Every structure is written in C-alpha cells, then in structure tokens.
C-alpha cells in the first residue's frame, strides 16, 4: 500500500512516510492521498501528524473497505477529513481524477471565499452560504434567481439584501468570485483557460474571457502573466468593494 502525494508539477508517487513529509515540506504539493492500512493494521498517527502540521493541505483517504478500518475513519473524520475512496469500488480512473480535481478546486476557492468574507458577512447567513455553495458547485446557477432559490428567498429579496449591504449586484459578486478563482487556478502552468472555465461553471472559455476583461481589463492569459494573485485580489477589492473599505475607515 502507498501514500500518494500529488503536486502541481508532480505525478502521483507511492512513497514512505519520511519521504512524504519531506516532499510536503519542500512545497508545491496540492493534495495528499493516504491509506491508514498502508503498513498492515490500521494506523492514523502519521496522518494525524500531517494534518496537525499542515491543517490546510487537502487530504484524500484511499483504503480497503474492511471492518477494522472503521475506527480509523472515525478518527480521520474528527480531523475534518471528509473524502474517502474505497479500493475495488472507487478505482476507476475517472472517479479518482474527479476526486482529486474536486480537492484542487476547493484549494483554489477557499482563499477567494475567505478574502471576500470581509464584505459578504453583511449578508444574512443563508445568502452567505448560498454564495459559497454557488462557487463550490460549478453546475450551480449563478443568476439572482438561482442564488435566491438556494437561500430560500425571492429574487427581489435577494437583490434588496445585496443593495442593503452596499454590495454589487448578486450576479456580479458570483462572477467576481469565479473570476478570482479562475485566476488562482491559472497560476498553475498545467491549467488552461478552458480547464478553469469548465471547472468553475462558465460554460466555456469565451464567457470566462469576457468576465476577465470586464474585471481585470485584459484577457485571462494576460492576467495570468501580468497579475499576481495579490494584485488581482487588490484590484477587485478596490474597484468593486472600495466604497465599503472607505466607509469602514
């Protein structure tokens, strides 16, 4: 059995725990796939240590579905490890690829959610969660109607709450979050504009390019080269949320 470490520039490699820790410490690792049965009897000590040292590093569990692994899964659940893939059930390459891509997507989205939470916290909790769900679900409808439905309010009420919070219109906020997420994804040289558009629910590269030009004043490719993540975030905050920051000061 193996520990699998997946990085931006690295294919999956079966390695021992000391090498796994060394590889993670060296940087450039996006997802770690672990197996509590790697050395025989179920064991989570090293996994718990990895989680403690790198709490924001996404972890996937890939293991055999056996009675003696249940306790290990409960321990890992308390560590907020939510995704488990089972040997002989989830071995299809498409399933493994989708699971890793989902974790990578969450890795790109989390900084966007956290960075804009300073502004979106003015919304009712149900609308905040609806925004996050929309961002994390590529197939989710990003329109006012779709957002309102997920929050359990009418479209008119949804728009009224955004206006009351001094935020841009709901559709614009969703697009901003998706454009920032796309820009973050494109910092990985292996990700194409088409990949980012597909993963974020733009329906194709053209809508993503249109929104990127609207937000950054340049194409996604140009923004990838000329704008760092911090610069992109600062531009969005100043252009779309600057009035809130000025009011707060």
C-alpha positions as CSV (number, residue, x, y, z in Angstrom):
1,X,0.0,0.0,0.0
2,X,1.1,3.5,-0.7
3,X,1.0,7.1,0.4
4,X,0.2,9.2,-2.7
5,X,1.4,12.8,-3.0
6,X,0.1,14.9,-5.8
7,X,1.6,18.2,-6.7
8,X,1.2,20.9,-9.4
9,X,4.3,19.6,-11.3
10,X,4.3,16.1,-9.8
11,X,2.5,12.9,-10.9
12,X,1.3,10.6,-8.2
13,X,4.1,8.8,-6.4
14,X,4.0,5.9,-3.9
15,X,6.3,6.9,-1.1
16,X,7.0,6.1,2.5
17,X,6.1,8.5,5.4
18,X,9.5,10.1,5.9
19,X,9.7,10.9,2.2
20,X,6.1,12.1,2.2
21,X,6.8,14.6,5.0
22,X,10.0,15.7,3.2
23,X,8.0,16.1,-0.1
24,X,5.3,18.2,1.6
25,X,7.9,20.4,3.4
26,X,9.6,21.1,0.1
27,X,6.4,22.8,-1.2
28,X,4.4,22.5,-4.4
29,X,2.1,19.8,-3.1
30,X,-1.6,20.3,-3.6
31,X,-3.3,17.1,-2.4
32,X,-2.1,14.1,-0.3
33,X,-3.8,10.7,-0.7
34,X,-3.3,8.5,2.4
35,X,-4.1,4.9,3.4
36,X,-4.4,4.0,7.2
37,X,-3.8,0.4,6.2
38,X,-0.5,1.2,4.4
39,X,1.7,-0.8,6.8
40,X,-0.8,-3.6,7.8
41,X,-3.0,-2.9,10.8
42,X,-5.0,0.4,10.7
43,X,-2.8,3.3,11.8
44,X,-3.5,7.1,11.8
45,X,-0.7,8.5,13.8
46,X,1.3,9.8,10.8
47,X,-1.9,11.1,9.2
48,X,-2.8,12.9,12.3
49,X,0.7,14.4,12.5
50,X,0.4,15.5,8.8
51,X,-2.9,17.2,9.5
52,X,-1.6,18.9,12.6
53,X,1.5,20.3,10.7
54,X,-0.4,21.2,7.5
55,X,-4.1,21.8,8.5
56,X,-4.9,23.5,5.2
57,X,-3.5,20.7,3.0
58,X,-6.3,18.7,1.4
59,X,-6.3,15.0,2.3
60,X,-8.0,12.2,0.5
61,X,-8.2,8.7,2.1
62,X,-7.9,5.7,-0.2
63,X,-8.2,2.4,1.6
64,X,-9.8,-1.0,1.6
65,X,-13.4,-1.4,2.9
66,X,-12.8,-3.6,5.9
67,X,-14.3,-3.8,9.4
68,X,-11.0,-2.9,11.1
69,X,-10.6,0.3,9.2
70,X,-13.9,1.8,10.6
71,X,-12.2,3.2,13.8
72,X,-9.5,4.9,11.7
73,X,-12.1,6.6,9.6
74,X,-13.9,7.9,12.7
75,X,-10.6,9.4,13.9
76,X,-9.9,11.0,10.5
77,X,-13.5,12.3,10.4
78,X,-12.8,14.2,13.6
79,X,-9.8,15.7,11.8
80,X,-12.1,17.1,9.1
81,X,-11.0,14.5,6.5
82,X,-14.3,14.1,4.6
83,X,-13.4,12.3,1.4
84,X,-12.9,8.5,1.4
85,X,-12.3,6.4,-1.7
86,X,-12.5,2.6,-1.3
87,X,-10.3,0.1,-3.1
88,X,-12.2,-2.1,-5.6
89,X,-15.2,0.3,-5.5
90,X,-13.7,3.7,-6.5
91,X,-10.7,2.5,-8.6
92,X,-12.0,3.8,-11.9
93,X,-9.5,6.4,-13.2
94,X,-12.4,8.9,-13.9
95,X,-13.5,8.6,-10.2
96,X,-10.0,9.1,-8.8
97,X,-9.4,12.0,-11.2
98,X,-12.7,13.7,-10.3
99,X,-11.9,13.3,-6.6
100,X,-8.5,14.9,-6.9
101,X,-9.9,17.7,-9.2
102,X,-12.6,18.4,-6.6
103,X,-10.0,18.8,-3.9
104,X,-7.9,21.0,-6.1
105,X,-10.9,23.1,-6.9
106,X,-11.6,23.6,-3.2
107,X,-7.9,24.6,-2.8
108,X,-8.4,27.4,-5.3
109,X,-11.8,28.5,-4.0
110,X,-11.1,28.8,-0.3
111,X,-8.8,31.8,-0.5
112,X,-11.4,33.6,-2.6
113,X,-14.2,32.9,-0.1
114,X,-12.0,34.0,2.8
115,X,-10.8,37.1,1.1
116,X,-14.3,38.4,0.3
117,X,-15.9,37.2,3.5
118,X,-15.0,40.6,5.0
119,X,-17.6,42.1,2.6
120,X,-20.2,39.3,2.3
121,X,-20.6,38.9,6.1
122,X,-23.0,41.8,5.8
123,X,-25.5,39.5,4.1
124,X,-27.8,37.1,6.0
125,X,-26.2,33.8,6.8
126,X,-28.4,31.9,4.3
127,X,-27.2,34.2,1.5
128,X,-23.6,33.8,2.6
129,X,-23.9,30.0,2.4
130,X,-25.8,30.2,-0.9
131,X,-22.9,32.3,-2.4
132,X,-20.3,29.7,-1.2
133,X,-22.4,26.8,-2.5
134,X,-22.7,28.5,-5.8
135,X,-19.0,29.0,-6.0
136,X,-18.2,25.4,-4.9
137,X,-20.7,23.9,-7.3
138,X,-19.7,24.5,-11.0
139,X,-23.1,23.5,-12.3
140,X,-24.9,25.9,-9.9
141,X,-26.9,28.7,-11.5
142,X,-25.1,31.9,-10.7
143,X,-28.1,34.1,-11.6
144,X,-30.1,36.1,-9.0
145,X,-32.9,33.5,-9.3
146,X,-30.5,30.6,-8.7
147,X,-28.9,32.3,-5.7
148,X,-32.2,33.3,-4.2
149,X,-33.5,29.7,-4.6
150,X,-30.6,28.3,-2.7
151,X,-31.0,30.9,0.1
152,X,-34.8,30.2,0.3
153,X,-35.7,33.8,-0.6
154,X,-37.3,35.6,-3.5
155,X,-35.1,37.2,-6.2
156,X,-36.3,40.6,-5.2
157,X,-35.4,40.0,-1.5
158,X,-32.0,38.7,-2.6
159,X,-31.3,41.9,-4.6
160,X,-32.6,44.0,-1.8
161,X,-30.2,42.4,0.7
162,X,-27.2,42.9,-1.6
163,X,-28.1,46.6,-2.0
164,X,-28.6,47.0,1.7
165,X,-25.1,45.5,2.3
166,X,-23.7,48.0,-0.3
167,X,-22.5,45.1,-2.4
168,X,-22.5,44.9,-6.2
169,X,-25.5,43.0,-7.8
170,X,-25.6,39.3,-6.9
171,X,-24.7,38.1,-10.4
172,X,-21.6,40.4,-10.4
173,X,-20.5,39.1,-7.0
174,X,-20.8,35.5,-8.2
175,X,-18.8,36.3,-11.3
176,X,-16.1,38.1,-9.3
177,X,-15.7,35.1,-7.1
178,X,-15.5,32.8,-10.1
179,X,-13.0,35.1,-12.0
180,X,-10.7,35.3,-9.0
181,X,-10.9,31.5,-8.6
182,X,-10.1,31.1,-12.3
183,X,-7.1,33.5,-11.9
184,X,-5.8,31.5,-8.9
185,X,-6.2,28.2,-10.8
186,X,-4.3,29.6,-13.8
187,X,-1.3,30.2,-11.6
188,X,-0.7,26.5,-12.1
189,X,1.0,26.3,-15.5
190,X,-0.7,23.0,-16.2
191,X,-4.2,24.5,-16.1
192,X,-5.6,26.0,-19.3
193,X,-8.3,28.7,-19.6
194,X,-10.6,26.0,-20.9
195,X,-9.9,23.9,-17.8
196,X,-10.6,26.8,-15.4
197,X,-13.8,27.7,-17.3
198,X,-15.1,24.1,-17.2
199,X,-14.3,23.6,-13.5
200,X,-15.9,26.9,-12.5
201,X,-19.1,26.6,-14.5
202,X,-18.6,29.3,-17.0
203,X,-19.8,27.1,-19.8
204,X,-16.8,27.7,-22.0
205,X,-13.7,29.9,-22.3
206,X,-15.5,32.8,-24.0
207,X,-17.7,33.8,-21.0
208,X,-14.6,33.5,-18.7
209,X,-12.6,35.7,-21.1
210,X,-15.4,38.3,-21.3
211,X,-15.7,38.5,-17.5
212,X,-11.9,38.6,-17.1
213,X,-11.7,41.5,-19.4
214,X,-14.5,43.2,-17.5
215,X,-12.9,42.7,-14.2
216,X,-9.1,43.0,-15.0
217,X,-9.2,44.9,-18.2
218,X,-7.3,42.1,-20.0
219,X,-7.6,38.5,-21.2
220,X,-7.3,35.6,-18.8
221,X,-3.9,34.7,-20.4
222,X,-2.6,38.2,-20.0
223,X,-3.8,38.4,-16.4
224,X,-2.1,35.1,-15.7
225,X,1.2,36.5,-16.8
226,X,0.9,40.1,-15.6
227,X,-1.2,39.9,-12.4
228,X,-0.1,38.1,-9.2
229,X,-2.9,36.7,-7.0
230,X,-2.4,39.5,-4.5
231,X,-2.6,42.1,-7.3
232,X,-5.7,40.6,-8.7
233,X,-7.4,40.5,-5.3
234,X,-6.4,44.1,-4.6
235,X,-7.8,45.3,-7.9
236,X,-11.1,43.6,-7.3
237,X,-11.3,44.9,-3.7
238,X,-10.5,48.5,-4.8
239,X,-12.8,48.5,-7.9
240,X,-15.8,46.7,-6.6
241,X,-15.6,47.0,-2.8
242,X,-13.6,50.1,-2.2
243,X,-16.6,52.1,-1.1
244,X,-17.1,49.6,1.7
245,X,-13.5,49.9,2.9
246,X,-13.6,53.7,2.8
247,X,-16.9,53.7,4.7
248,X,-15.3,51.4,7.4
249,X,-12.3,53.7,7.7
